[in-house]
């Protein structure tokens, strides 16, 4: 023990150790969160949840929207609120781009603590997600989870059943554990979680400070955090199918671009076309309701149970909405997928459950006119989807709330 204290009291060790302890305490204080890279996963989780909570005094919602970027980009809270004004109800979105179910559970708990009037949850489902459930932590998921209090993280981790793989030196064998050292260190230590963000900050600190100044001088005064204003259309590239999509966007960084496109848009199309091909290949064996019921779907719905539980505990009704996608993906949410979704969700929610399918919203039209990429809608698609849901709510809201 004496040798230990002698070692750490050595200035060559003590000074770096004190520096890293002070840096960790600074990050844990939350001061740095305002300077996180704009639209990074960590920045998004803080900005979205903090903004809607800050708006409570003027906009205390009766209806919450939950989901991923499909809901975040696909639904306009402004349009939905205009439709709900006649019902004297308010709506708010807590949808978070890129969020897996564990993130949605943590975000739901944070948000619901602040809102006491919620009567209805609109859950915007990504129809294919149960068949592609992740068993290992993705880096974006870790980045978002790490923004919540560690006590809540530790309570939430076990029932989502993630695992980490690792190899012991010399043994050529992989072992799996629920609490991998690298994953847990990411969640416990901000100096590890923010290392890439810090690198970006030091490369261009002026950009960060400028963004921070803008957010202070021009705060978002809308009750909602975001409304999609992307006019870019997939139809600009004249794609016939997913393979054609890849061939026409593989050189995403090379001009020329169609008039209403750019490098970011072209890359988003390429990324989602590749993802769509991978997803469709995974779905190929699941063409009947029986074969569509897999280990992956069972894992997904066991996780979804914990996402919905805070709402069910407060007797909040649940409306599951199936969103429209590009026709290039085909009918990915066929009747067998919907059967699994509706059956399993009804098991979780019981009589409080309602669903509505908007996958055919752009039937008999070129859906790519309304799509930013294969998964996300552009501004025009958002308006169509939002107006369709607004009409549905106007006609069915009373019966949903009375269930």
C-alpha positions in Angstrom: 0.0 0.0 0.0 2.9 2.3 0.8 4.4 1.7 -2.6 1.0 2.5 -4.2 0.8 5.9 -2.5 4.4 6.6 -3.3 3.7 5.8 -7.0 0.6 8.0 -7.4 2.2 10.9 -5.5 4.9 11.1 -8.1 4.3 14.3 -10.1 4.6 12.5 -13.4 1.5 10.5 -12.5 -0.3 12.8 -10.1 -0.5 15.8 -12.4 -2.1 13.9 -15.4 -4.4 12.0 -12.9 -5.6 15.2 -11.3 -6.1 16.7 -14.8 -8.3 13.8 -16.0 -10.3 13.8 -12.7 -11.0 17.5 -13.1 -11.9 17.1 -16.7 -14.3 14.3 -15.9 -15.9 16.3 -13.2 -16.3 19.2 -15.6 -18.0 16.9 -18.2 -20.2 15.4 -15.5 -21.4 18.8 -14.4 -23.2 19.2 -17.7 -21.6 22.5 -18.7 -20.1 21.0 -21.9 -23.4 19.7 -23.2 -24.2 23.2 -24.7 -21.1 22.9 -26.8 -21.7 19.4 -28.2 -21.4 19.1 -31.9 -24.6 20.3 -33.6 -27.0 17.4 -34.5 -24.7 14.8 -33.0 -26.5 12.0 -31.2 -25.6 13.3 -27.8 -26.6 16.8 -28.7 -29.9 15.7 -30.1 -31.0 13.8 -27.0 -30.4 16.8 -24.8 -31.8 19.5 -27.2 -35.0 17.6 -28.0 -35.9 16.6 -24.4 -34.8 19.8 -22.8 -36.7 22.0 -25.3 -40.0 20.3 -25.0 -39.7 20.3 -21.2 -38.8 24.0 -21.2 -42.0 24.7 -23.3 -44.3 23.1 -20.6 -45.6 26.4 -19.2 -47.0 27.4 -22.6 -47.5 24.0 -24.1 -48.3 21.2 -21.7 -49.2 18.3 -24.1 -52.2 15.9 -23.9 -50.7 13.8 -26.7 -47.1 12.7 -27.1 -45.4 11.4 -30.3 -42.6 8.9 -29.9 -40.4 7.2 -32.4 -37.2 7.6 -34.4 -36.2 9.9 -37.3 -39.2 8.5 -39.3 -41.4 10.4 -36.8 -39.0 13.2 -36.2 -38.8 14.1 -39.9 -42.2 12.7 -41.0 -44.6 14.5 -38.8 -45.2 18.2 -38.4 -46.3 19.2 -34.9 -47.5 22.5 -36.3 -50.0 20.8 -38.7 -51.1 18.3 -36.1 -51.7 21.0 -33.5 -53.8 23.1 -35.9 -56.0 20.0 -36.4 -56.3 19.4 -32.6 -57.1 23.0 -31.7 -60.8 22.3 -32.2 -60.6 19.5 -29.6 -58.8 21.8 -27.1 -55.9 19.4 -27.0 -52.1 19.9 -27.3 -49.6 17.6 -29.0 -45.8 17.4 -28.6 -43.1 15.2 -30.2 -40.4 13.4 -28.2 -39.2 11.5 -31.2 -35.4 11.2 -31.4 -33.5 10.4 -34.6 -31.6 7.1 -34.5 -33.0 6.1 -31.1 -33.2 2.4 -30.3 -35.9 1.3 -27.8 -33.6 1.6 -24.8 -33.1 5.3 -25.7 -36.8 5.8 -26.1 -37.5 4.2 -22.7 -35.0 6.6 -21.0 -36.3 9.6 -22.9 -40.0 8.7 -22.1 -39.2 8.5 -18.4 -37.5 11.9 -18.5 -40.3 13.6 -20.4 -43.3 12.0 -18.6 -42.0 13.1 -15.2 -42.7 16.7 -16.4 -46.0 16.2 -18.2 -49.1 15.4 -16.1 -51.9 15.7 -18.7 -50.9 13.1 -21.3 -53.8 11.0 -22.5 -52.5 9.4 -25.7 -49.2 8.2 -27.0 -48.8 8.1 -30.8 -46.0 5.6 -31.4 -44.7 5.8 -35.0 -43.5 2.3 -35.8 -40.7 1.4 -38.1 -42.3 -1.7 -39.6 -39.1 -3.7 -40.1 -37.4 -3.0 -36.8 -38.5 -6.2 -35.0 -36.7 -8.3 -37.6 -33.4 -6.4 -37.2 -33.1 -6.1 -33.5 -29.6 -5.2 -32.3 -28.0 -7.4 -29.7 -24.8 -5.4 -29.4 -24.6 -1.7 -28.5 -24.1 0.6 -31.5 -22.0 3.6 -30.9 -24.9 6.1 -31.6 -26.9 4.2 -29.0 -24.1 4.4 -26.4 -23.7 8.1 -27.1 -27.4 8.8 -26.4 -27.7 6.5 -23.4 -24.7 8.2 -21.8 -26.6 11.5 -21.6 -28.9 10.1 -18.9 -28.2 9.7 -15.2 -26.1 6.6 -14.5 -28.6 5.4 -11.9 -31.3 5.3 -14.5 -29.0 3.7 -17.1 -28.2 0.8 -14.7 -31.9 0.2 -13.9 -32.7 0.1 -17.7 -29.8 -2.0 -19.1 -30.8 -5.5 -17.8 -34.2 -5.8 -19.5 -32.9 -4.8 -22.9 -30.6 -7.7 -23.0 -27.7 -6.3 -24.9 -24.4 -8.2 -24.9 -20.8 -7.4 -25.7 -18.2 -9.7 -27.3 -14.6 -10.0 -26.1 -11.6 -12.3 -26.5 -9.2 -13.4 -23.8 -5.6 -13.1 -25.0 -4.1 -16.5 -26.0 -7.6 -18.1 -26.1 -9.0 -18.0 -29.6 -12.5 -17.9 -28.4 -15.1 -15.2 -28.1 -17.0 -14.7 -24.9 -20.2 -12.6 -24.4 -21.2 -10.6 -21.4 -24.1 -8.2 -20.6 -21.7 -5.6 -19.2 -18.7 -5.3 -21.5 -15.8 -3.2 -20.2 -15.6 -0.9 -23.2 -19.4 -0.3 -23.3 -19.6 0.3 -19.5 -16.6 2.7 -19.5 -18.3 4.7 -22.3 -21.4 5.0 -20.1 -19.6 5.8 -16.8 -16.9 8.2 -18.0 -17.7 11.3 -20.1 -14.0 11.7 -21.0 -14.4 8.5 -23.0 -17.9 9.2 -24.3 -16.9 12.7 -25.5 -13.5 11.9 -26.9 -14.5 12.1 -30.6 -16.6 15.2 -29.9 -13.6 16.9 -28.2 -11.4 16.0 -31.1 -13.9 17.7 -33.4 -14.1 20.7 -31.1 -10.3 21.3 -31.0 -10.1 21.0 -34.8 -12.7 23.8 -35.3 -13.6 25.6 -32.0 -14.8 28.7 -33.8 -17.6 26.7 -35.4 -18.8 25.4 -32.1 -18.7 28.8 -30.4 -20.5 30.4 -33.3 -23.3 27.7 -33.1 -23.6 28.2 -29.3 -23.8 32.0 -29.8 -26.6 31.6 -32.4 -28.6 29.3 -30.1 -28.3 32.0 -27.4 -29.1 35.0 -29.6 -31.8 33.2 -31.7 -33.5 30.6 -29.5 -36.2 28.3 -30.9 -39.5 30.0 -29.9 -41.7 27.3 -31.4 -43.3 24.8 -29.0 -41.8 22.0 -31.1 -38.1 21.3 -31.6 -38.1 20.7 -35.3 -40.1 20.8 -38.5 -38.8 19.2 -41.7 -37.9 21.8 -44.4 -36.0 19.6 -46.8 -37.3 20.1 -50.4 -35.0 17.4 -51.8 -36.7 14.6 -53.6 -35.6 11.0 -54.4 -37.4 11.3 -57.7 -34.7 13.7 -59.0 -32.5 10.7 -59.6 -35.0 8.7 -61.7 -34.4 5.4 -59.9 -36.1 2.2 -61.1 -35.2 0.0 -58.1 -32.8 -0.3 -55.2 -29.9 -1.6 -57.3 -30.3 1.3 -59.7 -30.4 3.6 -56.7 -27.0 2.4 -55.6 -25.5 2.7 -59.0 -26.8 6.3 -59.4 -25.6 7.4 -56.0 -22.4 5.4 -55.4 -20.3 8.4 -56.4 -22.2 10.6 -53.9 -19.4 13.2 -53.5 -19.1 13.8 -57.3 -21.0 16.6 -59.0 -23.1 17.4 -60.9 -26.2 17.0 -58.7 -29.8 17.4 -59.7 -31.2 20.9 -59.3 -32.8 20.1 -55.9 -30.1 17.9 -54.5 -26.6 18.0 -52.9 -23.9 15.8 -51.6 -25.6 15.2 -48.2 -28.8 14.3 -49.9 -27.2 11.9 -52.4 -25.2 10.2 -49.6 -28.4 9.8 -47.5 -30.1 8.1 -50.5 -27.1 5.8 -51.0 -26.9 4.9 -47.3 -30.7 4.1 -47.0 -30.7 2.2 -50.3 -27.9 -0.1 -49.1 -29.7 -0.4 -45.8 -33.0 -1.2 -47.5 -31.3 -4.0 -49.6 -29.8 -5.5 -46.4 -33.2 -5.3 -44.6 -35.2 -6.9 -47.5 -32.6 -9.7 -47.7 -33.1 -10.3 -43.9 -36.9 -10.3 -44.3 -36.9 -12.7 -47.2 -37.4 -15.8 -45.1 -40.3 -14.2 -43.1 -43.1 -14.2 -45.7 -45.7 -15.8 -43.5 -47.0 -14.9 -40.1 -45.5 -18.0 -38.6 -42.0 -17.5 -40.1 -42.2 -13.8 -39.3 -42.3 -14.7 -35.6 -38.6 -15.0 -34.8 -36.1 -14.7 -31.9 -35.4 -11.2 -33.1 -39.1 -10.1 -33.0 -39.5 -11.6 -29.5 -36.5 -9.6 -28.3 -37.9 -6.4 -29.9 -41.3 -6.7 -28.3 -39.9 -7.6 -24.9 -38.0 -4.3 -25.1 -41.0 -2.4 -26.4 -42.9 -3.5 -23.3 -40.5 -1.5 -21.2 -40.8 1.5 -23.5 -44.6 1.5 -23.2 -44.8 0.6 -19.5 -44.5 4.2 -18.1 -47.5 5.2 -20.3 -49.5 2.1 -19.3 -48.9 2.8 -15.7 -50.6 6.1 -16.1 -53.5 4.7 -18.1 -52.4 6.5 -21.3 -53.9 5.1 -24.5 -51.5 3.9 -27.3 -52.0 4.6 -31.1 -49.4 2.8 -33.3 -48.9 4.5 -36.7 -47.3 2.7 -39.6 -45.5 5.3 -41.7 -45.1 5.5 -45.5 -41.8 4.7 -47.2 -40.4 4.9 -50.7 -42.1 2.4 -53.1 -38.5 1.2 -54.0 -38.7 -0.8 -50.7 -41.8 -2.7 -51.9 -44.5 -3.7 -49.5 -42.0 -4.4 -46.6 -44.8 -4.2 -44.1 -47.0 -6.9 -45.7 -49.9 -8.5 -43.9 -47.7 -11.0 -42.1 -45.6 -8.2 -40.5 -48.6 -6.2 -39.5 -50.2 -9.4 -38.0 -47.1 -9.8 -35.8 -47.0 -6.1 -34.9 -50.7 -5.8 -34.0 -50.8 -9.1 -32.1 -47.7 -8.5 -30.1 -48.5 -4.8 -29.3 -52.0 -5.7 -28.3 -50.5 -8.3 -25.8 -48.5 -5.4 -24.3 -51.2 -2.7 -24.3 -54.4 -4.7 -24.2 -57.7 -2.8 -24.9 -55.8 0.6 -24.9 -54.3 -0.3 -28.3 -55.3 1.1 -31.7 -53.3 1.1 -34.9 -53.5 2.8 -38.3 -51.6 1.9 -41.5 -50.4 4.7 -43.7 -47.9 2.6 -45.8 -50.1 3.1 -48.9 -50.4 6.9 -48.4 -48.8 7.6 -51.8 -50.4 4.7 -53.7 -50.8 5.3 -57.4 -48.3 8.2 -57.2 -44.5 8.4 -57.5 -43.8 8.1 -53.8 -40.2 9.3 -54.4 -41.7 12.8 -55.0 -42.4 12.8 -51.3 -39.3 11.0 -50.0 -36.0 12.5 -49.0 -34.5 9.0 -49.1 -35.9 5.5 -48.9 -36.9 5.8 -45.3 -37.5 9.5 -44.6 -40.0 11.9 -46.0 -39.1 15.4 -47.4 -41.1 18.5 -46.6 -43.9 17.6 -49.0 -44.2 14.1 -47.8 -44.2 15.4 -44.2 -47.1 17.7 -45.0 -49.1 14.8 -46.7 -48.4 12.4 -43.8 -49.2 15.0 -41.1 -52.5 16.0 -42.8 -53.5 12.4 -43.2 -52.9 11.7 -39.5 -54.6 14.9 -38.5 -57.7 13.9 -40.4 -57.6 10.4 -38.8 -57.3 11.9 -35.3 -60.1 14.3 -36.0 -62.4 11.4 -37.0 -61.3 8.8 -34.4 -59.9 10.6 -31.4 -62.9 10.3 -29.2 -63.2 6.6 -29.7 -59.5 6.1 -29.1 -59.5 8.0 -25.8 -62.7 6.2 -24.6 -61.2 2.8 -25.0 
